[in-house]
Amino acid sequence: MKVRRSQPARFGLFILAAIWLFVLVPMSAKAAPYAAYVIDARTGEVLHARNAETRLHPASLTKMMTLYIAFQAIERGEISLDTKVKISQNAAAEPPSKLGLKTGQTIALRYLIRAAAVKSANDAATAIGEAISGSEAKFARRMNRTAKQLGMTRTTFKNAHGLTESGHQSTARDMTVMGRHLLYDYPQYYNLFSRITADAGVRKVSHTNRRFLNSYKGADGIKTGYTRAAGFNLTASAERGNERVIVTVFGGKSTTSRNAKVAELMDLGFRRSPSSAPLRKPQAPAYVAEAKPEAAPGAKGKTIRLIRAVKTSHRPKLRPTTEESPVLVASADDGISDVLSSAIAEAVAQAVETPEAPVEVAVASAASIVSQPSQVVLAAAKASVRPTLRPKGLVLIGEQPKSNKAAAPQEVITRVSTSGGRQWGVNVGRYGSRYAAEKVLIKTALAEMATLDGSLRKVIRKPQGFDANFLGMTRETADLACRRLKARNVSCFMIGPG
């Protein structure tokens, strides 16, 4: 016999279900702690703080550090935006949000950076870390070294994407510091964080923070983050007139409530920050390499035996005297021909606009060397095997007979020296690799033969890159060369003695 429940009974069950769904379940779920930090970006002055030093889950705010190291690696010449990155199984298996990369697929680094910055793609972030450091674990160690250099004192990274992992934590203060360094250390890449959409190679992606960027006046970045453990996080920056404020919020309950809270803190920051303040950019950290692990206590090290006594003395082989002696010729794979070819092409284009005889001569001779380098070197080597006899009428200076007549002054030709005022030079830029600096030096020498002839081309490596310099010039020559190069729209400044 079928029992039918009365209308009041069914209504009571409905009430109980509603209480369980809307009251008991939210109460049983542990809400993510709330934290906030607001600074004046120009000076770093703290305008508001709440639980700012509490270690919490940063979620995808982690990708700010991943991208910062990517920009650092590009600047140092470790990798380039056009480097093809092969996607590992580990990167392809990352959970959403993701770009959808496949194992074994290759994609340019620039697209991975866009996907990580705009879509917050976890697979792209992992691929970036593996491409730079070889593995995600090594990349995490580099993230922690960099965080220490930036002054992020309460941050520990375990991965490149920010998904919840034991010990992977940061603070609202540290993430605000991270955002400020991104803004001032790599301003050329900062526009990535304000793009509503971007081409990520395999598809077009939309910004995870587009609602806030579209709704708050002056907002231009930076990064969102969400996991169940973290809640809704956001580090945001906005500029109005001469003022710029950076805000970080941890533990928002939803995208809408988080954005409202960030907007409220932004307004507070603009009210409290002065209309004019000196710009004190943060100090960009120097790159710190990973320390080699020390040997375990009691472990035996490798023994190196030094043999100091000379027991045998081998007779050197005689130098060949025939014309068929082997000649060392530069390999075509050393890249010199490619550098000269590209430099000659640019020099010819400049010569068409401002034709000068020295440039044409230099281009013509260099072109002949590029076309047949081995034949030129071989011919020169063969011609120099047997020296020509000295003319019979030629008398050495030390053997001239004494004469009552005053001897005619002898003309002496010396090599270019850095003494006697030739202690000046010019710099034509700083580049990411030695190859790029040498290429610019060759191109510039061909284009400005009149003033740079006889100077020394030298590439000097510095922490920020490779300086392309012409040295061994007088002050007047260096000044003239710089003025002529600037007239050709070439960046140039003089280098003084010392």
SELUM-884706 format. One line per 4 residues: for each residue x, y, z of C-alpha. Coordinates in steps of 0.25 Angstrom, whole numbers. Each point is the difference from the previous one (the first is absolute). Layout:
REM residues N
X,Y,Z | ...
//
This chain:
REM residues 498
0,0,0 | 6,13,-4 | 1,11,11 | -2,14,-4
7,11,8 | -8,12,4 | 2,14,-6 | 6,5,14
10,-12,0 | 5,3,-13 | 2,15,3 | 8,-4,13
9,-9,-8 | 2,12,-10 | 4,9,12 | 10,-10,6
7,-1,-14 | 1,15,-2 | 6,1,14 | 10,-11,-3
4,6,-14 | 0,15,4 | 4,0,15 | 7,-13,4
9,-2,-12 | 6,14,-1 | 2,-1,15 | 8,-13,-1
9,6,-11 | 12,7,5 | 0,14,-6 | 14,5,-5
6,10,9 | -1,15,-5 | 13,8,-2 | 2,14,-7
12,9,-3 | 0,14,-7 | 12,8,-4 | 4,12,-7
7,-6,-12 | 9,12,-2 | 6,0,14 | -3,-14,5
-7,7,12 | -11,-8,7 | -14,6,0 | -8,-12,6
3,-14,5 | -8,-11,6 | 6,-14,3 | 10,4,-10
11,-9,6 | -9,-12,1 | 5,-12,-8 | -11,-4,-9
-2,-8,-13 | 3,10,-12 | -6,-8,-11 | 3,5,-14
6,13,6 | 12,-10,-1 | 1,3,-15 | 5,14,3
13,-6,4 | 0,-10,-11 | -1,11,-10 | 10,9,7
10,-11,-1 | -3,-2,-15 | 2,15,-2 | 13,-1,7
5,-12,-8 | -4,7,-13 | 8,12,5 | 12,-9,3
0,-7,-13 | -3,-14,6 | -12,-1,-9 | -8,9,-10
-14,3,-3 | 1,-8,-13 | 6,-13,7 | -8,-12,-4
-4,-7,13 | -4,-15,0 | -12,-3,9 | 3,-11,10
-10,-10,5 | 1,6,13 | -4,14,-5 | -11,-6,-9
-6,-7,12 | -2,13,8 | -15,2,4 | -8,12,-5
1,11,-2 | 8,-4,-11 | 4,3,-15 | -3,-14,-4
15,-3,-4 | 3,-15,-5 | 12,-8,4 | 11,2,-10
-6,12,-6 | 10,12,-3 | -4,14,2 | 7,14,1
3,5,14 | -7,13,-3 | -13,-7,-1 | 2,-8,13
3,14,7 | -13,6,-6 | -8,-13,4 | 5,1,15
-1,15,1 | -14,2,-6 | -7,-14,1 | 8,-5,12
2,-13,-7 | 7,-10,9 | 5,-9,-11 | 7,13,-6
6,4,14 | 6,-14,2 | 6,0,-14 | 6,13,2
7,-5,13 | 5,-13,-7 | 5,8,-12 | 9,9,8
5,-9,11 | -2,-14,-5 | -10,-5,10 | -11,6,8
7,-3,13 | 13,7,-4 | -9,12,-5 | -7,0,14
14,2,7 | 3,11,-10 | -13,7,4 | 3,-1,15
14,6,-3 | -6,11,-7 | -11,2,10 | 11,2,11
8,10,-9 | -13,8,-2 | -3,1,15 | -12,-10,0
4,-5,14 | -12,-9,3 | -2,-7,-13 | 3,-14,-4
-2,-5,-14 | -2,-15,-4 | -5,1,-14 | -1,10,-12
-15,1,-1 | -5,1,14 | -10,-12,2 | -1,-3,15
12,-8,5 | 5,-2,14 | 10,11,4 | -3,9,-12
-4,13,6 | 2,15,0 | -6,12,6 | -8,12,-5
12,9,3 | 10,-9,-8 | -9,-1,-12 | -2,15,0
15,1,0 | 1,-9,-12 | -10,8,-8 | 8,13,3
12,-7,-6 | -7,-5,-12 | -5,14,-3 | 14,7,2
10,-11,-4 | -6,-4,-13 | -9,11,-5 | 1,-4,-14
-8,-13,3 | -10,6,10 | -10,3,-11 | -3,-15,0
-8,1,13 | -10,10,-6 | -3,-7,-13 | -15,-4,0
4,-11,-11 | 12,-5,-5 | 5,-10,-11 | 6,-12,7
4,-7,-13 | -9,-12,1 | -12,9,3 | -5,14,4
-1,1,15 | -8,10,9 | 5,7,13 | -4,-6,13
-1,14,6 | -7,7,-11 | -12,3,9 | 8,9,9
9,5,-11 | -13,5,-7 | -7,5,12 | 11,8,8
5,13,-6 | 15,-1,-2 | 2,-15,3 | 11,-6,-9
3,-14,7 | 5,-8,6 | -4,-15,4 | -12,-8,5
1,-13,8 | -10,-10,5 | 0,-14,7 | -10,-6,10
11,1,11 | 4,15,-4 | -14,6,-4 | 0,11,-10
13,8,0 | 4,12,-8 | 12,9,-1 | -4,13,-8
6,13,-4 | -6,13,-5 | 5,13,-4 | -7,14,1
8,12,-5 | 13,0,8 | -5,-10,10 | 1,-16,0
-5,-9,10 | 2,-15,1 | -9,-9,8 | 0,-15,4
-12,-7,6 | 0,-15,5 | -12,-8,3 | -11,6,-7
-13,-8,0 | -4,3,-15 | 5,7,-12 | -10,11,2
2,2,15 | 16,0,-2 | -1,10,-11 | -9,9,8
10,-1,12 | 12,3,-9 | -7,12,-6 | -3,5,14
14,-1,4 | 5,6,-13 | -9,12,3 | 6,1,14
14,-1,-5 | -3,12,-10 | -6,8,12 | 12,-2,9
12,1,-11 | 5,14,-2 | -3,6,-14 | 15,2,-2
11,-9,5 | 14,-4,-4 | 2,-13,-8 | 9,-9,7
0,-13,-8 | 4,-13,7 | 14,-5,-2 | 0,-11,-11
7,-13,6 | 12,-6,-6 | -1,-14,-5 | 4,-10,10
4,-14,-5 | -3,-13,7 | 10,-4,10 | 7,-13,-2
-3,-11,10 | 10,-2,10 | 6,-14,2 | -6,-9,11
8,-1,13 | 10,-11,-1 | -1,-2,-15 | 13,-2,-7
3,11,-11 | 6,-2,-13 | 15,-2,0 | 8,8,-10
14,-3,-2 | 10,11,-4 | 12,-4,-8 | 10,11,2
13,-6,-5 | 3,0,-15 | 5,-14,-4 | 1,2,-15
2,11,-10 | -5,-3,-13 | 6,6,-13 | -9,9,-7
-4,-3,-14 | 6,9,-11 | -9,10,-6 | -4,-4,-15
7,9,-10 | -7,-5,-13 | -11,9,-6 | -10,-11,2
1,2,15 | -13,-2,7 | -8,13,3 | -10,2,11
-13,6,-6 | -11,5,8 | -12,-9,0 | -13,5,-7
-7,-5,12 | 6,11,9 | -11,10,-3 | 10,11,-5
-5,-1,-14 | -14,2,5 | 3,12,8 | 8,6,-12
-11,-3,-10 | -11,7,9 | 10,12,3 | 3,2,-14
-14,0,-5 | -4,11,11 | 13,8,-4 | -4,-1,-15
-14,6,4 | 6,11,8 | 10,3,-11 | -11,2,-10
-6,11,9 | 14,7,3 | 10,-6,-10 | 15,1,5
12,-5,-7 | 6,-7,12 | -13,-8,3 | -1,-5,-14
14,-5,0 | -2,-7,13 | -13,-6,-4 | 7,-5,-13
12,-6,7 | -9,-6,11 | -9,-6,-11 | 11,-7,-7
5,-6,13 | -14,-5,4 | -2,-6,-14 | 13,-8,-1
7,0,14 | 8,-13,-1 | 6,4,-14 | 4,14,5
7,-6,13 | 6,-11,-8 | 6,10,-11 | 5,9,11
7,-12,7 | 7,-5,-13 | 5,14,-3 | 6,1,13
8,-13,0 | 12,5,-7 | 4,15,2 | 5,8,-11
14,4,-1 | 4,14,5 | 4,10,-11 | 15,1,-2
-1,15,1 | -7,0,13 | 9,4,12 | -4,-2,14
0,12,9 | 10,-6,10 | 10,-3,-12 | -1,14,-7
14,6,-3 | 4,12,7 | -2,13,-7 | 3,15,2
-14,3,-6 | -12,1,9 | -8,-13,-1 | -14,2,-5
-10,-3,11 | -5,-14,1 | -15,-2,0 | -4,-10,10
-14,-7,0 | -4,-5,14 | -13,-8,4 | -12,6,6
3,1,15 | -9,4,12 | 11,9,5 | 1,15,-3
-14,3,1 | -6,-12,-6 | -7,-4,12 | -14,3,-4
-11,-9,-6 | -14,-1,-4 | -11,-9,5 | -11,-4,-11
-9,-8,10 | -2,-11,9 | -6,-13,-5 | -5,-14,5
11,-8,-6 | 15,1,-5 | -5,-4,-14 | -9,12,-1
10,10,6 | 11,-5,-10 | -10,1,-12 | -3,14,4
14,4,1 | 3,-6,-14 | -12,7,-6 | 4,13,6
14,-1,-4 | -4,-2,-14 | -10,11,0 | 10,11,6
13,-4,-5 | 5,14,-1 | 1,3,15 | 0,-15,6
12,-5,-9 | 11,-4,9 | -8,-1,13 | -1,-13,8
-13,-7,0 | -2,-6,13 | -12,-7,7 | 0,1,15
-9,-9,8 | -8,6,12 | -11,-5,9 | -10,7,-8
5,-4,-13 | 11,1,-11 | 5,14,-3 | 4,3,-14
12,10,0 | 10,6,-9 | 13,3,7 | 14,7,-2
-5,13,-5 | 3,15,2 | -11,8,7 | -2,8,-13
-1,-12,-8 | -10,-7,10 | -8,13,1 | -1,1,-16
-3,-15,-1 | -12,1,10 | -6,12,-7 | 1,-7,-13
-6,-13,5 | -11,8,7 | -3,7,-13 | -3,-15,-5
-9,-2,11 | 10,-9,7 | 0,0,15 | 14,5,5
8,6,12 | 14,3,2 | 9,-8,10 | 11,8,7
13,-5,5 | 0,-9,12
//
